[in-house]
């Protein structure tokens, strides 16, 4: 699934997973904002 995405998006997703691993509320809020931005594009 991820292989079909542009490299830039794959990197963003990897970064999002790194943030999720911290799993505090602030990191989750940042992740949600990143995902919302990707969905708009």
PyMOL CGO cylinders between C-alpha atoms (Angstrom):
from pymol import cmd
from pymol.cgo import CYLINDER

trace = [
    CYLINDER, 0.00, 0.00, 0.00, 2.66, 2.53, 1.03, 0.3, 1, 1, 1, 1, 1, 1,
    CYLINDER, 2.66, 2.53, 1.03, 4.82, 1.71, -1.99, 0.3, 1, 1, 1, 1, 1, 1,
    CYLINDER, 4.82, 1.71, -1.99, 2.21, 3.34, -4.27, 0.3, 1, 1, 1, 1, 1, 1,
    CYLINDER, 2.21, 3.34, -4.27, 2.55, 6.68, -2.47, 0.3, 1, 1, 1, 1, 1, 1,
    CYLINDER, 2.55, 6.68, -2.47, 5.06, 9.38, -3.44, 0.3, 1, 1, 1, 1, 1, 1,
    CYLINDER, 5.06, 9.38, -3.44, 8.35, 9.24, -1.51, 0.3, 1, 1, 1, 1, 1, 1,
    CYLINDER, 8.35, 9.24, -1.51, 7.54, 12.55, 0.20, 0.3, 1, 1, 1, 1, 1, 1,
    CYLINDER, 7.54, 12.55, 0.20, 4.30, 11.14, 1.58, 0.3, 1, 1, 1, 1, 1, 1,
    CYLINDER, 4.30, 11.14, 1.58, 6.03, 7.91, 2.66, 0.3, 1, 1, 1, 1, 1, 1,
    CYLINDER, 6.03, 7.91, 2.66, 8.54, 10.00, 4.63, 0.3, 1, 1, 1, 1, 1, 1,
    CYLINDER, 8.54, 10.00, 4.63, 5.73, 11.97, 6.26, 0.3, 1, 1, 1, 1, 1, 1,
    CYLINDER, 5.73, 11.97, 6.26, 4.02, 8.74, 7.28, 0.3, 1, 1, 1, 1, 1, 1,
    CYLINDER, 4.02, 8.74, 7.28, 7.25, 7.35, 8.75, 0.3, 1, 1, 1, 1, 1, 1,
    CYLINDER, 7.25, 7.35, 8.75, 7.65, 10.60, 10.67, 0.3, 1, 1, 1, 1, 1, 1,
    CYLINDER, 7.65, 10.60, 10.67, 4.06, 10.34, 11.88, 0.3, 1, 1, 1, 1, 1, 1,
    CYLINDER, 4.06, 10.34, 11.88, 4.69, 6.82, 13.18, 0.3, 1, 1, 1, 1, 1, 1,
    CYLINDER, 4.69, 6.82, 13.18, 7.80, 8.07, 15.01, 0.3, 1, 1, 1, 1, 1, 1,
    CYLINDER, 7.80, 8.07, 15.01, 5.64, 10.72, 16.68, 0.3, 1, 1, 1, 1, 1, 1,
    CYLINDER, 5.64, 10.72, 16.68, 2.97, 8.14, 17.55, 0.3, 1, 1, 1, 1, 1, 1,
    CYLINDER, 2.97, 8.14, 17.55, 5.56, 5.99, 19.31, 0.3, 1, 1, 1, 1, 1, 1,
    CYLINDER, 5.56, 5.99, 19.31, 6.03, 8.81, 21.82, 0.3, 1, 1, 1, 1, 1, 1,
    CYLINDER, 6.03, 8.81, 21.82, 2.26, 8.53, 22.36, 0.3, 1, 1, 1, 1, 1, 1,
    CYLINDER, 2.26, 8.53, 22.36, 1.66, 11.62, 24.48, 0.3, 1, 1, 1, 1, 1, 1,
    CYLINDER, 1.66, 11.62, 24.48, -1.19, 14.02, 23.76, 0.3, 1, 1, 1, 1, 1, 1,
    CYLINDER, -1.19, 14.02, 23.76, 1.00, 16.72, 22.24, 0.3, 1, 1, 1, 1, 1, 1,
    CYLINDER, 1.00, 16.72, 22.24, 2.61, 14.28, 19.81, 0.3, 1, 1, 1, 1, 1, 1,
    CYLINDER, 2.61, 14.28, 19.81, -0.80, 12.95, 18.86, 0.3, 1, 1, 1, 1, 1, 1,
    CYLINDER, -0.80, 12.95, 18.86, -2.07, 16.48, 18.20, 0.3, 1, 1, 1, 1, 1, 1,
    CYLINDER, -2.07, 16.48, 18.20, 0.94, 17.18, 15.95, 0.3, 1, 1, 1, 1, 1, 1,
    CYLINDER, 0.94, 17.18, 15.95, 0.33, 13.90, 14.12, 0.3, 1, 1, 1, 1, 1, 1,
    CYLINDER, 0.33, 13.90, 14.12, -3.35, 14.72, 13.62, 0.3, 1, 1, 1, 1, 1, 1,
    CYLINDER, -3.35, 14.72, 13.62, -2.40, 18.10, 12.17, 0.3, 1, 1, 1, 1, 1, 1,
    CYLINDER, -2.40, 18.10, 12.17, 0.10, 16.48, 9.78, 0.3, 1, 1, 1, 1, 1, 1,
    CYLINDER, 0.10, 16.48, 9.78, -2.46, 13.93, 8.64, 0.3, 1, 1, 1, 1, 1, 1,
    CYLINDER, -2.46, 13.93, 8.64, -5.10, 16.63, 8.11, 0.3, 1, 1, 1, 1, 1, 1,
    CYLINDER, -5.10, 16.63, 8.11, -2.63, 18.58, 5.98, 0.3, 1, 1, 1, 1, 1, 1,
    CYLINDER, -2.63, 18.58, 5.98, -1.83, 15.50, 3.86, 0.3, 1, 1, 1, 1, 1, 1,
    CYLINDER, -1.83, 15.50, 3.86, -5.52, 14.81, 3.32, 0.3, 1, 1, 1, 1, 1, 1,
    CYLINDER, -5.52, 14.81, 3.32, -6.08, 18.38, 2.10, 0.3, 1, 1, 1, 1, 1, 1,
    CYLINDER, -6.08, 18.38, 2.10, -3.35, 17.94, -0.53, 0.3, 1, 1, 1, 1, 1, 1,
]
cmd.load_cgo(trace, "trace")
